[in-house]
Amino acid sequence: MSELDDLREHLERYRAVTLQHFDILSEEELAWRPRAEAFSCAQQLLHIVQSEDYFTSGLFAGDWSLDRLRFPKPMPSKSGLHQKFLEVRRNTLSRLSDLSESALNEIKRHGHAPVDASVRSWLWFILEHEIHHKAQLAEYLRALGHTPPYFAMVFPPGERPDIAARASLGGV
């Protein structure tokens, strides 16, 4: 398995789990936020997908437009947000299919920060960024009374072997 294959597998697996978080939320719950200055559920989700679009557009097309990161007013509906996830990921995978393994070593400068990193590092950053915000969404789901999906693999809704294991070992 090549590193690009590994990256694609990780991107798709973690995105499937992010979409499980998304599916739990009702249209009304998308507007919920834990406090006034925090992102809403919808903003967390939109930030994940906008950031992927921002970084892939910057890395592969040299387009570091900050407009890609602005929240629209009004926010998209649940179906519109889901469509955005599909479109951006389709674009990302298309760009990865045109990338060679050797291109992963190419150094790229972030468009708005004095940071140089390899294409490899930036692509793994996209995944790590999604995981970070998905963890915040898991806390949001708990606050809303939902059990969040398992963090790294798609299991059937409500199936959480980690919670069962923790309880059997004397944890909460």
Beta strands, then each sheet from edge to edge (+ up, - down):
strand 1: 107-109
strand 2: 116-118
sheet 1: 1+ 2-
end
